[in-house]
Amino acid sequence: MKVLLVDDHTSFCEGLIAAISVKRPEIEVIFESEAELVPPALFRDTDLDLIIIDVMMPGLGGVELVRHLNAMGSFIPILVMSSIDEAETVQEMFSLGVLGFIPKYYSVEKIIEVIEKSSWGEMHLPDEFRNHIRLPQQSVERRQVDRSSCDSNGEADTSSGKLKLTKRQIEILSLMDRGLSNQEMARVLHISLATVKTHIHHLYKIFNVNNRVNCLRAAKSVKLR
């Protein structure tokens, strides 16, 4: 699993990344301290599974960054991590489609738990906000669907009897058909094992199956483009 962390608190982030790498070495965290540099980084790295954004940052703040990513057509799941306790700001972030809010007082174990659950589309809201925040489920579902079935240009299309998959999903299917293991696919594609598992999970959801054999059968029974 590959995560982009955007936060100007360098010391905090370095400590968090070090702790995550020890407890979950399969989670690769890329750190960026300046929000203005995120769009170029996003275009360079197409295998990001999750973006974690601080709210209060100099220059381009968290709210503005989420709006910018939405305008770019990015459907990568987003978590917000901050020390703020303002329900109005948290509500605004959820209204923009983020999957969860992580207070900075959380333990490393709890942060990892939220990260792992969010990779499967599960939302997270701390207990202290539950009576003050309304979760816009429709926008969250849209982000999840578009993330799993969009093409390389961010356009989803399952019309005309054809199913459009991402280039990476088609590559995964091809390697699965050749009998490669998850680890072998990760080496061939130069991506993490966790990323391979995420792509396979999305394919299972698309074809409504729970194993490789049925996934390949379903893929061969429909028209792909």
C-alpha positions, 0 to 999 in steps of 0.5 A, spaced: 500 500 500 502 506 498 500 513 501 502 520 500 502 524 507 501 531 506 503 535 512 508 541 514 510 538 521 516 535 519 518 532 525 511 529 527 511 526 520 518 523 520 516 519 527 510 517 524 513 514 518 518 511 522 513 507 526 509 505 521 515 502 517 516 498 523 509 496 525 507 495 517 513 495 512 508 493 507 505 500 507 509 505 504 509 512 506 511 518 501 512 525 505 510 532 502 511 538 506 508 543 501 501 542 499 503 546 492 507 540 490 502 535 491 499 535 484 505 534 480 507 529 485 500 525 484 501 525 476 508 522 477 506 517 482 500 513 479 500 507 484 497 511 490 492 508 494 491 513 499 492 521 501 493 523 508 492 531 508 493 536 514 488 541 515 492 547 517 498 548 512 501 555 510 499 557 503 495 551 500 491 549 506 487 542 507 480 544 504 483 548 498 488 542 497 482 537 497 478 541 492 484 542 488 484 534 487 477 533 486 477 539 480 483 535 477 478 528 477 482 525 482 479 519 485 484 517 490 481 516 497 483 521 502 484 522 509 484 528 514 489 528 519 489 534 524 489 537 531 483 541 530 477 540 534 472 545 530 466 541 527 465 546 522 471 544 518 471 537 519 464 537 516 466 541 510 472 536 509 467 530 509 462 534 504 468 534 499 468 527 500 474 525 504 473 518 507 475 519 514 478 524 520 484 522 524 486 526 530 493 527 531 493 524 538 491 517 536 496 512 537 500 509 531 496 503 532 490 506 531 492 511 525 494 504 522 488 501 523 484 507 520 489 507 514 488 499 513 480 500 513 480 506 509 483 502 503 477 498 503 472 504 503 471 504 510 469 511 513 472 513 520 469 519 524 472 520 532 467 519 537 467 526 539 464 528 532 459 523 532 453 528 534 456 534 530 458 531 523 453 529 518 456 524 513 454 525 506 454 517 504 452 519 496 459 523 495 463 517 499 460 512 494 461 516 488 469 516 490 469 509 491 466 507 485 470 511 480 476 509 484 475 502 482 472 502 475 475 509 472 480 509 466 487 512 466 483 519 464 479 518 470 473 516 466 468 511 468 464 507 462 460 500 463 455 502 457 454 498 451 456 492 454 463 493 455 467 494 461 472 499 461 478 497 466 484 501 468 491 499 464 493 497 471 487 492 472 488 489 465 495 488 466 493 484 473 488 480 469 494 478 464 499 476 469 493 472 473 492 469 467 499 467 466 499 464 473 503 469 477 503 470 484 501 476 488 509 477 489 511 475 482 506 480 479 509 486 484 516 484 482 514 485 474 510 491 475 515 494 480 509 496 485 508 494 492 505 487 494 499 491 498 498 495 491 497 488 487 492 486 493 488 492 492 488 492 485 485 484 485 480 486 491 477 491 486 477 486 480 473 482 485 468 487 487 467 489 479 466 482 477 462 480 483 467 474 485 471 471 491 477 468 487 482 468 482 479 462 477 472 466 477 475 472 476 478 470 470 472 466 467 468 473 468 473 477 465 473 472 459 466 472 458 465 480 458 468 485 452 473 489 455 476 495 453 
